[in-house]
Structure formats: structure tokens, C-alpha cells
Amino acid sequence: MLGIGLPLFWGGMMGVVVTAIMFGVRKGKLRRLDDRMAYEKSRAVRWDPVGSRFVF
């Protein structure tokens, strides 16, 4: 049983590690994208419907 179970266990553990790394990289990219969009949005001129004026 160890001859079959041990390789399957290590394969599963490697899959967990690789998936965690890929998830972390993707999450970091999304965070940087959100930060960049917020920065660009804050510098743009936009209409404020509450105050009925342009906001810089």
C-alpha cells in the first residue's frame, strides 16, 4: 500500500503547493490592477451627481 499511496500523497501535496503559489500570484496581480485603477480614477475629471459639479 505504501508503494501506491505515498506517490499519490506527494503528488497531491505538490498540487496543493503549486495551486497556492498560482493563487497568490493572481491575487497580487488583481490587487495591483485595482490600485492602479483607483489611482487613475482619482486623477480624472468626473461628474459628481450629488454635488452637481465636476470633481478632479
C-alpha positions as a Python dict, from the first residue, in 0.01 Angstrom:
ca = {
    (1, 'M'): (0, 0, 0),
    (2, 'L'): (285, 240, 69),
    (3, 'G'): (412, 187, -285),
    (4, 'I'): (89, 331, -424),
    (5, 'G'): (-25, 567, -151),
    (6, 'L'): (299, 755, -93),
    (7, 'P'): (344, 872, -456),
    (8, 'L'): (-21, 975, -469),
    (9, 'F'): (19, 1167, -143),
    (10, 'W'): (329, 1352, -266),
    (11, 'G'): (163, 1429, -598),
    (12, 'G'): (-134, 1576, -415),
    (13, 'M'): (89, 1781, -187),
    (14, 'M'): (280, 1920, -486),
    (15, 'G'): (-51, 2011, -647),
    (16, 'V'): (-158, 2199, -335),
    (17, 'V'): (170, 2393, -323),
    (18, 'V'): (163, 2484, -693),
    (19, 'T'): (-203, 2589, -674),
    (20, 'A'): (-136, 2807, -368),
    (21, 'I'): (151, 2982, -547),
    (22, 'M'): (-59, 3040, -859),
    (23, 'F'): (-347, 3175, -649),
    (24, 'G'): (-114, 3413, -464),
    (25, 'V'): (34, 3547, -788),
    (26, 'R'): (-309, 3602, -940),
    (27, 'K'): (-435, 3775, -625),
    (28, 'G'): (-133, 4005, -627),
    (29, 'K'): (-191, 4096, -992),
    (30, 'L'): (-556, 4177, -922),
    (31, 'R'): (-458, 4389, -622),
    (32, 'R'): (-206, 4589, -827),
    (33, 'L'): (-464, 4633, -1104),
    (34, 'D'): (-721, 4765, -854),
    (35, 'D'): (-465, 5003, -704),
    (36, 'R'): (-369, 5134, -1046),
    (37, 'M'): (-732, 5182, -1147),
    (38, 'A'): (-809, 5369, -825),
    (39, 'Y'): (-509, 5596, -880),
    (40, 'E'): (-604, 5670, -1240),
    (41, 'K'): (-967, 5722, -1146),
    (42, 'S'): (-883, 5971, -873),
    (43, 'R'): (-690, 6193, -1116),
    (44, 'A'): (-963, 6202, -1381),
    (45, 'V'): (-1228, 6468, -1412),
    (46, 'R'): (-1568, 6318, -1340),
    (47, 'W'): (-1919, 6438, -1273),
    (48, 'D'): (-2045, 6429, -915),
    (49, 'P'): (-2424, 6384, -930),
    (50, 'V'): (-2469, 6462, -558),
    (51, 'G'): (-2297, 6800, -576),
    (52, 'S'): (-2392, 6867, -943),
    (53, 'R'): (-2037, 6963, -1030),
    (54, 'F'): (-1713, 6832, -1181),
    (55, 'V'): (-1467, 6672, -942),
    (56, 'F'): (-1094, 6648, -1009),
}
